[in-house]
Each structure stands twice: as structure tokens, then as C-alpha cells.
Amino acid sequence: MDVLTPRQILDHLVSFPTVSRDSNLALVDWLQGYLAGQGVKCFRHWNEDRQKAALIAHAGPWVEGAVVLSGHSDVVPVDGQAWTSDPWVVEERDGRLYGRGTCDMKGYVALAVWAVVEAQRRGVAQPLQLALSYDEEVGCTGAPPMIETMQQVVPKGEVALIGEPSRMKVITGHKGGTGYAVHVKGYEVHSSLLPEGVSAIMEGARLISWVNDRNDEIQARSRGAVGGRFHPPFTTLHIGRIQGGTADNITAADCRFAVEMRCVPDDDIEAHAGAFRGAAEVLDRALKARRPEAGVTLERFFNVSPLRPEVDGAAEALARSLTGENETGVVSYGTEAGQFQDAGYSAVVVGPGDIAQAHQPDEYLEVSEFLAGQRFMERLLERLG
């Protein structure tokens, strides 16, 4: 099988419409076939219904201490977006590579695949691994089971380089996050008989008010050493949508909304989550005391670990040496880096592209960024060799 260039690999990857709601198996099948054809050992972790799979690859000696190149296969939908060109075909215009996922993050994945094949061909002394997850775009839910499987099928790696778009800047910290889908169940009566019913909307507003009060409390606190580097420099709780009610003159039977929490690394995500659950439990008991049919239910729909800056971290040292960067940064969006860190890897975020282009119509990756990413991989291969 011919060895492909990074651009040829990117063309293949973008051609697979791996939107998170759909299967990614066509991409994984192609990629595993290509890597195996180049002598790279590959393994899969399947999701529960076997409609998606993570791909794990290992090149070089079968020993511990690998550098892991981490990316995700899924992309966000293009529904309702006005694209100038076919989103599933890479089109180069004005020094940019247009296509869904070119920036977030199939550009990096293409470079990582190329590097893994080169590592196998060159016979590196230190191993290089690829970790390609699914369902990153819906809450980073695919990475933890993939990382667990990695411990069973390949030698343990040391450093994880997560290639989310950072313009090749070394990112050593990001916020963590979690969220709850909230369903407040009320009891319908005519609004003239308000005390005999339970308005799910009016009662849900108590939890929304709790969120507002919590934000005020958080922002009044002094800033932590790590959290103070972020923008904004504190944890935030947010509600973006609310649904409920039947008519203006009927107490609402249902109210639904979601609470999203973005937590700085020196805050305890579980403390914030536990406080919200506690407020919901108090309201649930109060509503049930009025009408047994009423109450509050919560469903946790994502939980992303923060990336905590490491003291003398191996990943930071490696990434800075490869990029020539003297400084590091932090970002407020979440990635799978914290999940690798939780599993014992030293981790940073470093990848081509600007996060501002992610998820946008006419998403693009600058050609110059793609080439900078390839130079990064070349220097990594020299180091591993």
C-alpha cells in the first residue's frame, strides 16, 4: 500500500461525515486498514451498541514510555449552515483548507496518522501511539473507556499531546465541566386555582435563581493562582434554554432546562455539582409534599476533567522543545487532556488551527498552520529516533 502524505490523509478523513449522532465506523475501517497495511499494530474499543469505535495504534518498540498523539474522530453537524463548498471535500482557497473538521480536528489527526506511519517506517527507538476517540463533541464521553482499554492492549504511554486547535501554542491548563439536564414535574390546574397546583416553571425558577446566586457568590471570592489565569478567571454556571408549559392560564406540568458548569482547575467540580444536586433535592421534597406527582429529576449528561498545569511536566517540556515556545497558556474550553491526566499521563494541548474556526460554516485550517503541524511532527520523530 502506498504511503500517503498528510494532505492525502486529510482528504480521506474529511470525506467521512463522522457527525457525533452517526457512526464513525467507515472512517475507522479505512484508517485501521491503512495503518495495518503499513505494519502498525491497531486495536479498537467499541461503544455499547458497536456503532462507533475508538482506534488505538502503536508504532515502534513494544515498551512503555510512548508519546501519545490524541485526537477525536467526530465532528459537529453542518445542518442549517451556509457553506460555500462541499463540507465533506477539502477545498484549498486563498491559503486555507476548507471542510468540516479540517480545524477541529482532522487536520491534527491527519498529521498524527502520518507521524505514526513514519515512526514505524523509520524504526524509532521510543514508541509513538495514536489514540482516536469518538463522542468528544457531545461531552468527551468516548475518551475515558478508550484510555482504559489502552492500558490493556498497548504498553503504557508517558506523554499525551492532545491536538485541539491552539495555533501550535502549548496549553497546559483548561477548565473542567459538567452539566445536568433538569426536569421539574408540576401539577396542572387552572391558574385561578394556583395554590392547588404546582407550576413546574415557577418552581424551576427557584433553581435558576439558585444558579444566579451561586454565580454571584463565586465571583465575589478571591481568585485562585491557577483560576486567575483564565478568562473569565472563575467558575461559571449557565442555563441556555428553557422549555415548559401548556397555556398562559394553566399551571405548567413540566419545565426542562440544562445547567452547564465550567470550572477552573483549582475549583472542585464535584463540590459545585453536589451543591446543585442538594438544592434540587430540597426542591424535590418540597414539591412532593404538595403533590406526590410533582418533583425534580436530574440527569448528568457530561463530565469533563480539567487540565491542571503540571510542575516540571514531561508533556510541557517536550511540547515546548518541539515548538520553541517559551510561554504556555490556558483556555476555557474543555478537551480530553484532563482525562489523560487523570489516567496518569503527563498531558498538554497543542495543535494547528484556531478554535474560533471550529464548528463554523466554511470551517477552515490555514495551510501555514497545517505545515507548522507537520514540522512539529518531524521534530518529534527526530526526537523519538
C-alpha positions as CSV (number, residue, x, y, z in Angstrom):
1,M,0.0,0.0,0.0
2,D,1.3,3.4,-0.9
3,V,2.4,5.8,1.9
4,L,0.1,8.8,1.9
5,T,1.0,12.4,2.5
6,P,-0.6,14.4,5.4
7,R,-2.8,16.2,2.9
8,Q,-3.9,13.0,1.2
9,I,-4.8,11.6,4.7
10,L,-6.7,14.7,5.5
11,D,-8.7,14.4,2.3
12,H,-9.7,10.9,3.2
13,L,-10.7,11.8,6.8
14,V,-12.8,14.7,5.9
15,S,-14.7,12.7,3.3
16,F,-16.2,10.6,6.1
17,P,-19.2,12.6,7.6
18,T,-18.5,11.5,11.2
19,V,-21.1,13.7,12.9
20,S,-21.4,12.7,16.5
21,R,-25.0,11.5,16.1
22,D,-23.9,9.0,13.4
23,S,-21.5,6.0,13.2
24,N,-17.8,6.6,12.7
25,L,-17.0,3.0,11.6
26,A,-16.4,3.8,7.9
27,L,-13.6,6.1,8.9
28,V,-12.2,3.7,11.5
29,D,-12.3,0.8,9.0
30,W,-10.4,2.8,6.4
31,L,-7.9,4.1,8.9
32,Q,-7.2,0.8,10.5
33,G,-6.7,-0.8,7.1
34,Y,-4.3,1.9,6.1
35,L,-2.2,1.7,9.3
36,A,-2.2,-2.1,9.4
37,G,-1.0,-2.0,5.8
38,Q,2.0,0.0,6.9
39,G,2.8,-2.5,9.7
40,V,1.3,-0.5,12.6
41,K,-0.4,-2.5,15.3
42,C,-4.0,-1.4,15.8
43,F,-6.7,-2.1,18.3
44,R,-10.3,-1.0,18.8
45,H,-12.5,0.0,21.7
46,W,-16.2,-0.4,20.8
47,N,-19.1,1.6,22.2
48,E,-22.0,-0.2,23.8
49,D,-24.1,-0.6,20.6
50,R,-21.0,-1.2,18.5
51,Q,-21.9,1.6,16.1
52,K,-18.8,3.5,17.0
53,A,-15.2,2.6,17.8
54,A,-12.1,4.3,19.1
55,L,-8.9,3.4,17.4
56,I,-5.6,2.8,19.2
57,A,-2.4,2.3,17.3
58,H,1.2,1.6,18.4
59,A,4.4,2.1,16.3
60,G,7.9,1.4,17.4
61,P,9.3,-0.9,20.1
62,W,6.8,-2.7,22.3
63,V,7.8,-0.9,25.5
64,E,6.4,1.6,27.9
65,G,7.0,5.3,27.7
66,A,5.3,6.2,24.4
67,V,4.3,9.6,23.3
68,V,0.5,9.5,22.6
69,L,-1.0,11.7,19.8
70,S,-4.6,12.1,20.9
71,G,-7.5,13.3,18.7
72,H,-11.2,12.6,18.1
73,S,-12.9,11.3,15.0
74,D,-16.3,13.1,15.5
75,V,-17.3,16.4,14.1
76,V,-20.3,18.7,14.7
77,P,-23.2,18.8,12.2
78,V,-23.4,21.1,9.1
79,D,-27.3,21.3,9.3
80,G,-28.6,24.8,8.7
81,Q,-25.1,26.2,8.0
82,A,-24.5,28.1,4.7
83,W,-21.4,26.5,3.2
84,T,-19.6,27.9,0.1
85,S,-18.3,24.5,-0.8
86,D,-19.0,20.8,-0.1
87,P,-18.2,20.4,3.7
88,W,-17.1,16.8,3.1
89,V,-14.5,17.6,0.5
90,V,-11.3,19.5,1.3
91,E,-11.1,22.6,-0.9
92,E,-8.0,24.8,-0.8
93,R,-8.7,28.5,-1.4
94,D,-6.6,31.6,-0.5
95,G,-4.2,29.6,1.6
96,R,-6.9,27.8,3.6
97,L,-8.1,24.2,3.7
98,Y,-11.9,24.3,3.9
99,G,-14.0,21.4,5.1
100,R,-15.9,20.2,8.2
101,G,-13.3,19.1,10.7
102,T,-10.2,20.5,9.0
103,C,-9.6,22.6,12.0
104,D,-11.4,20.6,14.7
105,M,-9.6,18.3,14.5
106,K,-9.0,16.1,11.5
107,G,-6.1,18.3,10.4
108,Y,-4.2,17.2,13.5
109,V,-5.4,13.6,13.2
110,A,-4.0,13.5,9.6
111,L,-0.7,14.7,10.9
112,A,-0.7,12.2,13.7
113,V,-1.5,9.3,11.4
114,W,1.3,10.4,9.1
115,A,3.7,10.6,12.0
116,V,2.7,7.1,13.3
117,V,3.4,5.6,9.9
118,E,6.7,7.4,9.7
119,A,7.6,6.2,13.1
120,Q,7.0,2.6,12.0
121,R,8.9,3.1,8.8
122,R,11.9,4.8,10.4
123,G,12.2,2.4,13.3
124,V,12.1,4.8,16.2
125,A,13.7,4.0,19.5
126,Q,10.8,5.4,21.6
127,P,7.3,4.3,20.7
128,L,4.6,6.5,19.3
129,Q,0.9,5.9,19.8
130,L,-2.3,7.2,18.2
131,A,-5.5,7.5,20.3
132,L,-8.5,8.4,18.2
133,S,-11.7,8.7,20.2
134,Y,-15.4,9.1,19.4
135,D,-18.1,11.4,21.0
136,E,-15.8,14.2,22.1
137,E,-18.2,16.7,20.7
138,V,-21.0,15.5,22.9
139,G,-19.2,15.8,26.2
140,C,-15.9,13.9,25.9
141,T,-17.7,10.7,26.8
142,G,-15.7,8.4,24.5
143,A,-12.2,9.0,25.8
144,P,-12.3,7.5,29.3
145,P,-13.3,4.0,28.2
146,M,-10.8,4.3,25.3
147,I,-8.0,5.2,27.7
148,E,-9.0,2.3,30.0
149,T,-8.7,-0.1,27.0
150,M,-5.3,1.3,26.1
151,Q,-3.9,0.2,29.4
152,Q,-4.9,-3.4,28.5
153,V,-3.8,-3.6,24.8
154,V,-0.7,-1.4,24.5
155,P,2.3,-0.6,26.7
156,K,1.6,2.4,28.9
157,G,2.5,5.8,27.4
158,E,4.1,8.6,29.3
159,V,3.1,11.8,27.5
160,A,-0.2,12.7,25.8
161,L,-0.3,15.5,23.2
162,I,-3.9,16.5,22.6
163,G,-4.2,18.2,19.2
164,E,-7.1,20.5,19.7
165,P,-6.6,23.8,17.8
166,S,-4.2,26.0,19.7
167,R,-2.3,27.7,16.9
168,M,0.6,25.4,17.9
169,K,0.8,27.2,21.3
170,V,1.4,25.0,24.3
171,I,-1.7,24.9,26.5
172,T,-1.1,23.5,30.0
173,G,-4.5,24.2,31.6
174,H,-8.2,24.2,30.7
175,K,-11.4,24.4,32.6
176,G,-13.3,21.3,33.5
177,G,-17.1,21.0,33.0
178,T,-20.2,19.1,33.9
179,G,-23.9,19.5,33.2
180,Y,-27.3,18.4,34.4
181,A,-30.5,18.0,32.4
182,V,-33.2,19.2,34.8
183,H,-36.9,18.1,34.7
184,V,-39.2,19.8,37.1
185,K,-42.6,18.0,37.2
186,G,-45.6,20.1,38.2
187,Y,-49.3,19.5,38.6
188,E,-51.8,21.2,36.2
189,V,-54.7,23.2,37.4
190,H,-56.4,26.4,36.1
191,S,-54.3,29.3,37.0
192,S,-57.2,30.8,39.1
193,L,-56.7,27.8,41.4
194,L,-52.9,28.3,41.6
195,P,-52.4,27.1,45.2
196,E,-54.0,23.7,44.4
197,G,-51.5,23.0,41.6
198,V,-47.7,23.1,41.1
199,S,-46.3,25.3,38.4
200,A,-43.2,23.5,37.1
201,I,-42.0,26.7,35.5
202,M,-42.4,28.9,38.6
203,E,-40.8,26.2,40.8
204,G,-38.0,25.6,38.3
205,A,-37.3,29.3,38.5
206,R,-36.2,28.7,42.1
207,L,-33.3,26.5,40.8
208,I,-32.5,29.1,38.1
209,S,-32.4,31.7,40.9
210,W,-30.1,29.4,42.8
211,V,-27.7,29.3,39.8
212,N,-27.7,33.1,39.6
213,D,-26.9,33.4,43.4
214,R,-24.2,30.8,43.0
215,N,-22.5,32.8,40.3
216,D,-22.6,35.9,42.4
217,E,-21.1,34.0,45.3
218,I,-18.3,32.5,43.1
219,Q,-17.4,35.9,41.5
220,A,-17.2,37.6,44.9
221,R,-14.5,35.1,46.1
222,S,-10.8,35.8,45.7
223,R,-9.1,34.3,42.6
224,G,-7.0,31.1,42.8
225,A,-3.5,31.1,41.5
226,V,-4.5,28.9,38.6
227,G,-8.0,30.1,38.0
228,G,-6.8,33.7,37.8
229,R,-5.1,32.9,34.5
230,F,-8.4,32.2,32.8
231,H,-10.9,34.4,31.0
232,P,-13.2,34.7,32.8
233,P,-11.0,33.9,35.9
234,F,-13.6,31.9,37.8
235,T,-16.1,29.0,37.5
236,T,-19.4,29.8,35.7
237,L,-22.8,28.1,35.8
238,H,-25.1,28.7,32.9
239,I,-28.6,27.9,31.6
240,G,-29.1,28.5,27.9
241,R,-32.6,27.2,27.1
242,I,-35.8,26.5,29.0
243,Q,-38.9,24.6,27.9
244,G,-42.3,24.1,29.5
245,G,-45.9,25.0,30.0
246,T,-49.2,24.4,28.1
247,A,-51.1,27.7,28.2
248,D,-51.0,31.0,29.9
249,N,-53.8,30.1,32.2
250,I,-52.7,26.6,33.2
251,T,-50.0,25.8,35.8
252,A,-47.1,24.2,34.0
253,A,-46.9,20.4,34.2
254,D,-43.3,20.3,33.0
255,C,-40.2,22.5,32.9
256,R,-37.0,21.4,31.4
257,F,-33.6,23.1,31.2
258,A,-29.9,22.2,31.4
259,V,-27.3,23.6,33.8
260,E,-23.8,23.8,32.4
261,M,-20.8,24.3,34.8
262,R,-17.3,25.4,33.6
263,C,-14.9,25.0,36.4
264,V,-11.4,26.4,36.8
265,P,-8.8,23.7,37.7
266,D,-8.4,24.9,41.3
267,D,-12.1,24.6,42.0
268,D,-13.7,21.3,42.9
269,I,-16.2,20.3,40.1
270,E,-17.9,17.8,42.4
271,A,-18.4,20.4,45.1
272,H,-20.3,22.6,42.7
273,A,-22.2,19.6,41.3
274,G,-23.0,18.4,44.8
275,A,-24.3,21.8,45.8
276,F,-26.7,21.9,42.8
277,R,-27.9,18.4,43.5
278,G,-28.6,19.4,47.1
279,A,-30.7,22.4,46.0
280,A,-32.6,20.2,43.6
281,E,-33.3,17.6,46.4
282,V,-34.6,20.3,48.7
283,L,-37.0,21.5,46.0
284,D,-38.0,17.9,45.1
285,R,-39.0,17.2,48.7
286,A,-41.0,20.5,48.9
287,L,-42.9,19.8,45.7
288,K,-43.7,16.2,46.7
289,A,-45.1,17.4,50.0
290,R,-47.6,19.5,48.0
291,R,-48.4,16.9,45.3
292,P,-46.8,13.4,45.2
293,E,-46.9,13.6,41.4
294,A,-44.5,16.6,41.4
295,G,-40.8,16.7,41.8
296,V,-37.4,17.2,40.3
297,T,-35.2,14.8,38.4
298,L,-31.6,15.3,37.3
299,E,-29.6,13.5,34.6
300,R,-25.9,14.2,34.3
301,F,-25.1,14.4,30.6
302,F,-21.4,15.3,30.6
303,N,-18.4,15.4,33.0
304,V,-15.1,16.7,31.7
305,S,-12.0,16.8,33.9
306,P,-9.9,20.0,34.0
307,L,-6.4,20.0,32.7
308,R,-4.2,21.1,35.6
309,P,-0.9,22.8,34.9
310,E,1.9,20.3,36.0
311,V,5.1,21.2,37.9
312,D,8.0,20.1,35.7
313,G,5.6,18.2,33.4
314,A,7.1,16.0,30.8
315,A,4.5,16.9,28.2
316,E,5.1,20.6,28.6
317,A,8.8,20.1,28.4
318,L,8.5,18.0,25.2
319,A,6.0,20.3,23.5
320,R,7.9,23.5,24.3
321,S,11.1,21.9,22.9
322,L,9.3,21.0,19.7
323,T,7.5,24.3,19.2
324,G,10.3,26.6,20.5
325,E,7.7,28.3,22.8
326,N,9.0,29.9,26.0
327,E,5.5,30.5,27.4
328,T,2.4,28.4,27.9
329,G,-1.3,29.3,28.1
330,V,-4.6,28.2,29.4
331,V,-8.0,28.0,27.6
332,S,-11.6,28.0,28.8
333,Y,-12.9,25.3,26.5
334,G,-12.6,21.6,27.5
335,T,-10.7,18.8,25.9
336,E,-9.8,15.1,26.6
337,A,-6.4,16.2,28.0
338,G,-7.7,16.2,31.6
339,Q,-8.9,12.7,31.1
340,F,-5.5,11.5,30.1
341,Q,-4.0,13.3,33.0
342,D,-6.5,11.6,35.4
343,A,-5.2,8.2,34.0
344,G,-1.6,9.1,34.8
345,Y,-0.3,10.7,31.6
346,S,1.5,14.0,31.5
347,A,-0.7,16.0,29.1
348,V,-0.8,19.3,27.2
349,V,-2.9,20.6,24.3
350,V,-1.0,21.6,21.2
351,G,-2.4,21.6,17.7
352,P,-2.8,23.5,14.4
353,G,-5.7,25.8,13.8
354,D,-7.7,28.5,15.6
355,I,-10.6,27.4,17.9
356,A,-12.5,30.4,16.5
357,Q,-13.0,28.4,13.2
358,A,-14.3,25.3,14.9
359,H,-17.9,24.4,14.3
360,Q,-18.4,27.3,11.9
361,P,-19.8,27.3,8.4
362,D,-16.9,27.2,5.9
363,E,-14.7,25.8,8.7
364,Y,-11.0,26.1,7.6
365,L,-7.4,25.4,8.6
366,E,-4.7,27.7,7.5
367,V,-2.2,25.9,5.2
368,S,0.5,27.6,7.1
369,E,-0.8,26.0,10.4
370,F,-1.0,22.6,8.7
371,L,2.6,22.9,7.6
372,A,3.6,24.1,11.1
373,G,2.0,21.0,12.5
374,Q,4.0,18.8,10.1
375,R,7.2,20.5,11.1
376,F,6.2,19.7,14.7
377,M,5.7,16.0,13.9
378,E,9.0,15.9,12.0
379,R,10.9,17.2,15.1
380,L,9.0,14.7,17.2
381,L,10.1,11.9,15.0
382,E,13.7,13.0,15.2
383,R,13.4,13.1,19.0
384,L,11.9,9.6,19.1
385,G,14.5,8.3,16.8
